[in-house]
Amino acid sequence: MREFFVGNLKFKIIAVLLAFLAWSYVHSVSPSDIFNPFGNRERKVTLSVQYLNLRPDLKMSKSTDSVELVIKEGIKTFGNNESLGAYVDLEQIEEPGSYYLEIELDIPQWITLKSQRPKFALTLIEEVTK
């Protein structure tokens, strides 16, 4: 019986050390990294909001400057935000006033949007004084 516990002692010690290393690795990384090593990482991105198609006789006096997104990247990843965009189309604005307009996003198909804050832009439109 003693031979069972003492025999191949070097291999048993190495096996216990490897088991400990594997256990510590599993507990040090998040579950999403273990089950999906090819991507799908969440990150927070802040984008500038662009305002498009405002009539020349109108001007913006105040508007929402940025939008904060939480995105989940797919297998393709990217380093900068050049493929992301946020904009508000002002084409339907006919007269001065205060408007809550939806912020539209231009994001690649391999990215999943988890959250967006704010979803609407407060925009104050005034007439151009000459």
Secondary structure as the mmCIF struct_conf table of DSSP 4:
data_model
#
loop_
_struct_conf.conf_type_id
_struct_conf.id
_struct_conf.beg_label_comp_id
_struct_conf.beg_label_asym_id
_struct_conf.beg_label_seq_id
_struct_conf.end_label_comp_id
_struct_conf.end_label_asym_id
_struct_conf.end_label_seq_id
HELX_RH_AL_P HELX_RH_AL_P1 ARG A 2 VAL A 6
TURN_TY1_P TURN_TY1_P1 GLY A 7 ASN A 8
HELX_RH_AL_P HELX_RH_AL_P2 LEU A 9 SER A 28
BEND BEND1 VAL A 29 VAL A 29
HELX_RH_AL_P HELX_RH_AL_P3 PRO A 31 PHE A 35
TURN_TY1_P TURN_TY1_P2 PRO A 37 PHE A 38
STRN STRN1 GLU A 42 LEU A 52
TURN_TY1_P TURN_TY1_P3 PRO A 56 ASP A 57
STRN STRN2 LEU A 58 SER A 63
STRN STRN3 SER A 66 GLU A 73
BEND BEND2 ILE A 75 LYS A 76
BEND BEND3 GLY A 79 ASN A 81
TURN_TY1_P TURN_TY1_P4 GLU A 82 SER A 83
STRN STRN4 GLY A 85 ASP A 89
TURN_TY1_P TURN_TY1_P5 GLU A 91 GLN A 92
BEND BEND4 GLU A 95 PRO A 96
STRN STRN5 GLY A 97 GLU A 102
HELX_LH_PP_P HELX_LH_PP_P1 ILE A 103 ILE A 103
STRN STRN6 GLU A 104 ASP A 106
TURN_TY1_P TURN_TY1_P6 GLN A 109 TRP A 110
STRN STRN7 ILE A 111 ARG A 117
BEND BEND5 LYS A 119 LYS A 119
STRN STRN8 PHE A 120 GLU A 127
HELX_LH_PP_P HELX_LH_PP_P2 VAL A 128 THR A 129
#
